[in-house]
Amino acid sequence: MILEQRYKDLLFRIEQDEPSVGFYLYIYNGDKCEADYLQDTVLACKEFAFEEYGVPMNAWHEEIQEDD
């Protein structure tokens, strides 16, 4: 599962690491990853993005991944 949202010219992406590790919130400026934050849950990632960057909680969408 990958969740994404574009906000203020940045791309915010949530991806699960190993199940026992948690979820990463990645912040991209163009093709460059500006920051990454490890959180315990998807909700914690969304809340962090909202509190630190003002990213709306209700606009996340799941990116469709194609099988190789």
DAZIHU-V780987 format. One record per backbone hydrogen bond with DSSP energy under -1.0 kcal/mol. CO is the residue of the C=O (numbers start at 1). NH is the residue of the N-H. If there is no record, write none. Layout:
# DAZIHU-V780987
CO_NH ; CO_NH
This chain:
# DAZIHU-V780987
2_63 ; 3_14 ; 4_61 ; 5_12 ; 7_10 ; 10_7 ; 11_28 ; 12_5 ; 13_26 ; 14_3 ; 15_24 ; 18_21 ; 18_22 ; 22_17 ; 23_39 ; 24_15 ; 25_37 ; 26_13 ; 27_34 ; 27_35 ; 28_11 ; 29_32 ; 32_29 ; 35_27 ; 37_25 ; 39_23 ; 41_45 ; 42_46 ; 43_47 ; 44_48 ; 45_49 ; 46_50 ; 47_51 ; 48_52 ; 49_53 ; 49_55 ; 50_54 ; 61_4
